[in-house]
Amino acid sequence: MVTVIDTLGVVKARPRHPEKARLPDTPLLTKPAWIRVRAPGARAFDATRDVLRAHRLTTVCEEAACPNIGECWGKRHATFMIMGDICTRACAFCNVATGRPGVLDSSEPLRVARAVAALDLAHVVVTSVDRDDLADGGAAHFAATISAIRAARPATSVEVLTPDFLRKTGALEIVLSAMPDVFNHNVETVPSFYRRIRPGADYRHSLRLLERAKALHPGLFTKSGIMVGFGESSEEVLTVMDDLRAASVDFLTIGQYLQPTRKHAAIDRFVTPEEFQSYRRIAEEKGFLLVASSPLTRSSYHAAEDFARLKALRQASLGA
C-alpha cells in the first residue's frame, strides 16, 4: 500500500500492488465521534515533510497510514522506518506493502541522523519493516542507525521498535549493543488471533524477546503494545497484560485497530474511550510503570513526552 494525505492531513490508503491483495473485501465501518484526528498546521507539517523528502527517508507515519500524522508532523515529530518500505511478512492489519525487499542502503543510518538533527528531535523512534530475507533480520542496520544518531545528536534519546527477529540468533544482542534508551516490540494482538492477524509471528517468541532484552540490560526501558477491536475478549486483553508483566515490560500501549482498506482484517467493533480508561487503570494496577490507552494511541504517539515520564517515574520509584 501507499498513502496519500487529503487537505485535512488525514491519511488515506490506496493499493500499491492490488494483485497481491490477501483478503476478500470487507466493509469499512463508520468511525464514531471519538475517532478524530487533528488537522495539521500547514507550515510545520510541510517543513517536516520537506526534511524527510530531502533526506530520502521513509516514515511509518505514512506507510502505516497513522491517524496521528497531522498532529505529529505539525510538531516536527516523525517515526523513521528503516530498511525500505517492503515487508517480508503479510500481517492482516498492516498497511505496509508485502513483497521482496531491495538491498539495504548503507547511507540510510547517516541520513536518518541528519534528519534527526534537522528536526531538532529530543527523542526519536526508529522502526522497520520485517526483513526475514536478511541473516540478522536487519539488526546490524538498527545498530548502525542508533550509532549514527548518537554521533550526530548525543543528547537525543533513541527508541527502537523492532521486528521479532524470529530465527535470527544473536540479532537482539546486536541491537542492544548500540544501547538504545527504549526497546519496543509489539505483540500486536491476543494470541488466539495470531494465525489470522499476524501470520508468520509467534506470540511466545515475542514475549521471550522482550524478557531477554530486559534480562540483558536491566536498566533498559522495555515497551510493547496491542491493538483492540478485532473481536478479542477483555479477558484475553488482561491475559496479555499479565504475560507482558511476567516478561518485565515497563510500558504498555493499547490503541484501536483502524482498518486501512477493504483488503485488510475487518474491525469487529470500536472500543469506547471508557473501556480504554478501564484498561489503563487495570494495567497500572498490574504494575506497568506507564500505560497509554486510548482510541488513537499508537506505539510512537507522544513518545518523547512518555519517555520523559518514564524517566521521572523510575527516579521516583528508586527514591521511594
Secondary structure as a PSIPRED ss2 file (coil, helix, strand):
# PSIPRED VFORMAT (PSIPRED V4.0)

   1 M C   1.000  0.000  0.000
   2 V E   0.000  0.000  1.000
   3 T E   0.000  0.000  1.000
   4 V E   0.000  0.000  1.000
   5 I E   0.000  0.000  1.000
   6 D C   1.000  0.000  0.000
   7 T C   1.000  0.000  0.000
   8 L C   1.000  0.000  0.000
   9 G C   1.000  0.000  0.000
  10 V C   1.000  0.000  0.000
  11 V E   0.000  0.000  1.000
  12 K E   0.000  0.000  1.000
  13 A E   0.000  0.000  1.000
  14 R E   0.000  0.000  1.000
  15 P C   1.000  0.000  0.000
  16 R C   1.000  0.000  0.000
  17 H C   1.000  0.000  0.000
  18 P H   0.000  1.000  0.000
  19 E H   0.000  1.000  0.000
  20 K H   0.000  1.000  0.000
  21 A C   1.000  0.000  0.000
  22 R C   1.000  0.000  0.000
  23 L C   1.000  0.000  0.000
  24 P C   1.000  0.000  0.000
  25 D C   1.000  0.000  0.000
  26 T C   1.000  0.000  0.000
  27 P C   1.000  0.000  0.000
  28 L C   1.000  0.000  0.000
  29 L C   1.000  0.000  0.000
  30 T C   1.000  0.000  0.000
  31 K C   1.000  0.000  0.000
  32 P C   1.000  0.000  0.000
  33 A C   1.000  0.000  0.000
  34 W C   1.000  0.000  0.000
  35 I C   1.000  0.000  0.000
  36 R C   1.000  0.000  0.000
  37 V C   1.000  0.000  0.000
  38 R C   1.000  0.000  0.000
  39 A C   1.000  0.000  0.000
  40 P C   1.000  0.000  0.000
  41 G C   1.000  0.000  0.000
  42 A H   0.000  1.000  0.000
  43 R H   0.000  1.000  0.000
  44 A H   0.000  1.000  0.000
  45 F H   0.000  1.000  0.000
  46 D H   0.000  1.000  0.000
  47 A H   0.000  1.000  0.000
  48 T H   0.000  1.000  0.000
  49 R H   0.000  1.000  0.000
  50 D H   0.000  1.000  0.000
  51 V H   0.000  1.000  0.000
  52 L H   0.000  1.000  0.000
  53 R H   0.000  1.000  0.000
  54 A H   0.000  1.000  0.000
  55 H C   1.000  0.000  0.000
  56 R C   1.000  0.000  0.000
  57 L C   1.000  0.000  0.000
  58 T C   1.000  0.000  0.000
  59 T E   0.000  0.000  1.000
  60 V H   0.000  1.000  0.000
  61 C H   0.000  1.000  0.000
  62 E H   0.000  1.000  0.000
  63 E H   0.000  1.000  0.000
  64 A C   1.000  0.000  0.000
  65 A C   1.000  0.000  0.000
  66 C C   1.000  0.000  0.000
  67 P C   1.000  0.000  0.000
  68 N C   1.000  0.000  0.000
  69 I H   0.000  1.000  0.000
  70 G H   0.000  1.000  0.000
  71 E H   0.000  1.000  0.000
  72 C H   0.000  1.000  0.000
  73 W H   0.000  1.000  0.000
  74 G H   0.000  1.000  0.000
  75 K C   1.000  0.000  0.000
  76 R C   1.000  0.000  0.000
  77 H C   1.000  0.000  0.000
  78 A C   1.000  0.000  0.000
  79 T E   0.000  0.000  1.000
  80 F E   0.000  0.000  1.000
  81 M E   0.000  0.000  1.000
  82 I E   0.000  0.000  1.000
  83 M C   1.000  0.000  0.000
  84 G C   1.000  0.000  0.000
  85 D C   1.000  0.000  0.000
  86 I E   0.000  0.000  1.000
  87 C E   0.000  0.000  1.000
  88 T C   1.000  0.000  0.000
  89 R C   1.000  0.000  0.000
  90 A C   1.000  0.000  0.000
  91 C C   1.000  0.000  0.000
  92 A C   1.000  0.000  0.000
  93 F C   1.000  0.000  0.000
  94 C C   1.000  0.000  0.000
  95 N C   1.000  0.000  0.000
  96 V C   1.000  0.000  0.000
  97 A E   0.000  0.000  1.000
  98 T E   0.000  0.000  1.000
  99 G C   1.000  0.000  0.000
 100 R C   1.000  0.000  0.000
 101 P C   1.000  0.000  0.000
 102 G C   1.000  0.000  0.000
 103 V C   1.000  0.000  0.000
 104 L C   1.000  0.000  0.000
 105 D C   1.000  0.000  0.000
 106 S C   1.000  0.000  0.000
 107 S C   1.000  0.000  0.000
 108 E H   0.000  1.000  0.000
 109 P H   0.000  1.000  0.000
 110 L H   0.000  1.000  0.000
 111 R H   0.000  1.000  0.000
 112 V H   0.000  1.000  0.000
 113 A H   0.000  1.000  0.000
 114 R H   0.000  1.000  0.000
 115 A H   0.000  1.000  0.000
 116 V H   0.000  1.000  0.000
 117 A H   0.000  1.000  0.000
 118 A H   0.000  1.000  0.000
 119 L H   0.000  1.000  0.000
 120 D C   1.000  0.000  0.000
 121 L C   1.000  0.000  0.000
 122 A C   1.000  0.000  0.000
 123 H E   0.000  0.000  1.000
 124 V E   0.000  0.000  1.000
 125 V E   0.000  0.000  1.000
 126 V E   0.000  0.000  1.000
 127 T E   0.000  0.000  1.000
 128 S E   0.000  0.000  1.000
 129 V C   1.000  0.000  0.000
 130 D C   1.000  0.000  0.000
 131 R C   1.000  0.000  0.000
 132 D C   1.000  0.000  0.000
 133 D C   1.000  0.000  0.000
 134 L C   1.000  0.000  0.000
 135 A C   1.000  0.000  0.000
 136 D C   1.000  0.000  0.000
 137 G C   1.000  0.000  0.000
 138 G C   1.000  0.000  0.000
 139 A H   0.000  1.000  0.000
 140 A H   0.000  1.000  0.000
 141 H H   0.000  1.000  0.000
 142 F H   0.000  1.000  0.000
 143 A H   0.000  1.000  0.000
 144 A H   0.000  1.000  0.000
 145 T H   0.000  1.000  0.000
 146 I H   0.000  1.000  0.000
 147 S H   0.000  1.000  0.000
 148 A H   0.000  1.000  0.000
 149 I H   0.000  1.000  0.000
 150 R H   0.000  1.000  0.000
 151 A H   0.000  1.000  0.000
 152 A H   0.000  1.000  0.000
 153 R C   1.000  0.000  0.000
 154 P C   1.000  0.000  0.000
 155 A C   1.000  0.000  0.000
 156 T C   1.000  0.000  0.000
 157 S E   0.000  0.000  1.000
 158 V E   0.000  0.000  1.000
 159 E E   0.000  0.000  1.000
 160 V E   0.000  0.000  1.000
 161 L E   0.000  0.000  1.000
 162 T C   1.000  0.000  0.000
 163 P C   1.000  0.000  0.000
 164 D C   1.000  0.000  0.000
 165 F C   1.000  0.000  0.000
 166 L C   1.000  0.000  0.000
 167 R C   1.000  0.000  0.000
 168 K C   1.000  0.000  0.000
 169 T C   1.000  0.000  0.000
 170 G C   1.000  0.000  0.000
 171 A H   0.000  1.000  0.000
 172 L H   0.000  1.000  0.000
 173 E H   0.000  1.000  0.000
 174 I H   0.000  1.000  0.000
 175 V H   0.000  1.000  0.000
 176 L H   0.000  1.000  0.000
 177 S H   0.000  1.000  0.000
 178 A C   1.000  0.000  0.000
 179 M C   1.000  0.000  0.000
 180 P C   1.000  0.000  0.000
 181 D C   1.000  0.000  0.000
 182 V E   0.000  0.000  1.000
 183 F E   0.000  0.000  1.000
 184 N E   0.000  0.000  1.000
 185 H C   1.000  0.000  0.000
 186 N C   1.000  0.000  0.000
 187 V C   1.000  0.000  0.000
 188 E E   0.000  0.000  1.000
 189 T C   1.000  0.000  0.000
 190 V C   1.000  0.000  0.000
 191 P H   0.000  1.000  0.000
 192 S H   0.000  1.000  0.000
 193 F H   0.000  1.000  0.000
 194 Y H   0.000  1.000  0.000
 195 R H   0.000  1.000  0.000
 196 R H   0.000  1.000  0.000
 197 I H   0.000  1.000  0.000
 198 R C   1.000  0.000  0.000
 199 P C   1.000  0.000  0.000
 200 G C   1.000  0.000  0.000
 201 A C   1.000  0.000  0.000
 202 D C   1.000  0.000  0.000
 203 Y H   0.000  1.000  0.000
 204 R H   0.000  1.000  0.000
 205 H H   0.000  1.000  0.000
 206 S H   0.000  1.000  0.000
 207 L H   0.000  1.000  0.000
 208 R H   0.000  1.000  0.000
 209 L H   0.000  1.000  0.000
 210 L H   0.000  1.000  0.000
 211 E H   0.000  1.000  0.000
 212 R H   0.000  1.000  0.000
 213 A H   0.000  1.000  0.000
 214 K H   0.000  1.000  0.000
 215 A H   0.000  1.000  0.000
 216 L H   0.000  1.000  0.000
 217 H C   1.000  0.000  0.000
 218 P C   1.000  0.000  0.000
 219 G C   1.000  0.000  0.000
 220 L C   1.000  0.000  0.000
 221 F E   0.000  0.000  1.000
 222 T E   0.000  0.000  1.000
 223 K E   0.000  0.000  1.000
 224 S E   0.000  0.000  1.000
 225 G E   0.000  0.000  1.000
 226 I E   0.000  0.000  1.000
 227 M E   0.000  0.000  1.000
 228 V E   0.000  0.000  1.000
 229 G C   1.000  0.000  0.000
 230 F C   1.000  0.000  0.000
 231 G C   1.000  0.000  0.000
 232 E C   1.000  0.000  0.000
 233 S C   1.000  0.000  0.000
 234 S H   0.000  1.000  0.000
 235 E H   0.000  1.000  0.000
 236 E H   0.000  1.000  0.000
 237 V H   0.000  1.000  0.000
 238 L H   0.000  1.000  0.000
 239 T H   0.000  1.000  0.000
 240 V H   0.000  1.000  0.000
 241 M H   0.000  1.000  0.000
 242 D H   0.000  1.000  0.000
 243 D H   0.000  1.000  0.000
 244 L H   0.000  1.000  0.000
 245 R H   0.000  1.000  0.000
 246 A H   0.000  1.000  0.000
 247 A C   1.000  0.000  0.000
 248 S C   1.000  0.000  0.000
 249 V C   1.000  0.000  0.000
 250 D C   1.000  0.000  0.000
 251 F E   0.000  0.000  1.000
 252 L E   0.000  0.000  1.000
 253 T E   0.000  0.000  1.000
 254 I E   0.000  0.000  1.000
 255 G E   0.000  0.000  1.000
 256 Q E   0.000  0.000  1.000
 257 Y C   1.000  0.000  0.000
 258 L C   1.000  0.000  0.000
 259 Q C   1.000  0.000  0.000
 260 P C   1.000  0.000  0.000
 261 T C   1.000  0.000  0.000
 262 R C   1.000  0.000  0.000
 263 K C   1.000  0.000  0.000
 264 H C   1.000  0.000  0.000
 265 A C   1.000  0.000  0.000
 266 A C   1.000  0.000  0.000
 267 I C   1.000  0.000  0.000
 268 D C   1.000  0.000  0.000
 269 R C   1.000  0.000  0.000
 270 F C   1.000  0.000  0.000
 271 V C   1.000  0.000  0.000
 272 T C   1.000  0.000  0.000
 273 P H   0.000  1.000  0.000
 274 E H   0.000  1.000  0.000
 275 E H   0.000  1.000  0.000
 276 F H   0.000  1.000  0.000
 277 Q H   0.000  1.000  0.000
 278 S H   0.000  1.000  0.000
 279 Y H   0.000  1.000  0.000
 280 R H   0.000  1.000  0.000
 281 R H   0.000  1.000  0.000
 282 I H   0.000  1.000  0.000
 283 A H   0.000  1.000  0.000
 284 E H   0.000  1.000  0.000
 285 E H   0.000  1.000  0.000
 286 K C   1.000  0.000  0.000
 287 G C   1.000  0.000  0.000
 288 F C   1.000  0.000  0.000
 289 L C   1.000  0.000  0.000
 290 L E   0.000  0.000  1.000
 291 V E   0.000  0.000  1.000
 292 A E   0.000  0.000  1.000
 293 S E   0.000  0.000  1.000
 294 S C   1.000  0.000  0.000
 295 P C   1.000  0.000  0.000
 296 L C   1.000  0.000  0.000
 297 T C   1.000  0.000  0.000
 298 R C   1.000  0.000  0.000
 299 S C   1.000  0.000  0.000
 300 S C   1.000  0.000  0.000
 301 Y C   1.000  0.000  0.000
 302 H C   1.000  0.000  0.000
 303 A H   0.000  1.000  0.000
 304 A H   0.000  1.000  0.000
 305 E H   0.000  1.000  0.000
 306 D H   0.000  1.000  0.000
 307 F H   0.000  1.000  0.000
 308 A H   0.000  1.000  0.000
 309 R H   0.000  1.000  0.000
 310 L H   0.000  1.000  0.000
 311 K H   0.000  1.000  0.000
 312 A H   0.000  1.000  0.000
 313 L H   0.000  1.000  0.000
 314 R H   0.000  1.000  0.000
 315 Q H   0.000  1.000  0.000
 316 A H   0.000  1.000  0.000
 317 S H   0.000  1.000  0.000
 318 L H   0.000  1.000  0.000
 319 G H   0.000  1.000  0.000
 320 A C   1.000  0.000  0.000
